[in-house]
């Protein structure tokens, strides 16, 4: 039950972080440390980890001065999961790599664009096969 609740909480946070108008509020709420603790503790299923990392990228990825966020994004390689989610969204199928979660293109594109603001993640996304027009440059 806790694993499922964590997954839904991380998914909700990632869905909220997609909206630029909510990002400052979420940052002021201090979500980074609990989010980083949960991600670094391990044991999350791939979909929860993916949602958590995309939330970090959307909330803190553009802040090159935020060493903790940069280190977290560098430590967890989410590129293969992101490209798998993108491919399944394009094919309109569930993503096996993310426990059969189904993403829509309109949901996954902002996440990938935000993740690609972080230079090492952008490089890994391109290496994993993300199309260059999808990547923020």
Secondary structure in CASP SS format (residue, H / E / C, confidence):
PFRMAT SS
TARGET T0000
AUTHOR 0000-0000-0000
METHOD secondary structure of the structure
MODEL  1
X C 1.00
X H 1.00
X H 1.00
X H 1.00
X H 1.00
X H 1.00
X H 1.00
X H 1.00
X H 1.00
X H 1.00
X H 1.00
X H 1.00
X H 1.00
X H 1.00
X H 1.00
X H 1.00
X H 1.00
X C 1.00
X C 1.00
X H 1.00
X H 1.00
X H 1.00
X H 1.00
X H 1.00
X H 1.00
X H 1.00
X H 1.00
X H 1.00
X C 1.00
X C 1.00
X H 1.00
X H 1.00
X H 1.00
X H 1.00
X H 1.00
X H 1.00
X H 1.00
X H 1.00
X H 1.00
X H 1.00
X H 1.00
X C 1.00
X C 1.00
X C 1.00
X C 1.00
X H 1.00
X H 1.00
X H 1.00
X H 1.00
X H 1.00
X H 1.00
X H 1.00
X H 1.00
X H 1.00
X H 1.00
X H 1.00
X H 1.00
X H 1.00
X H 1.00
X H 1.00
X C 1.00
X C 1.00
X C 1.00
X C 1.00
X C 1.00
X C 1.00
X H 1.00
X H 1.00
X H 1.00
X H 1.00
X H 1.00
X H 1.00
X H 1.00
X H 1.00
X H 1.00
X C 1.00
X C 1.00
X C 1.00
X H 1.00
X H 1.00
X H 1.00
X H 1.00
X H 1.00
X H 1.00
X H 1.00
X H 1.00
X H 1.00
X H 1.00
X H 1.00
X H 1.00
X H 1.00
X C 1.00
X C 1.00
X C 1.00
X E 1.00
X H 1.00
X H 1.00
X H 1.00
X C 1.00
X C 1.00
X E 1.00
X C 1.00
X C 1.00
X C 1.00
X H 1.00
X H 1.00
X H 1.00
X H 1.00
X H 1.00
X H 1.00
X H 1.00
X H 1.00
X H 1.00
X H 1.00
X H 1.00
X C 1.00
X C 1.00
X C 1.00
X H 1.00
X H 1.00
X H 1.00
X H 1.00
X H 1.00
X H 1.00
X H 1.00
X H 1.00
X H 1.00
X C 1.00
X C 1.00
X C 1.00
X C 1.00
X H 1.00
X H 1.00
X H 1.00
X C 1.00
X C 1.00
X C 1.00
END
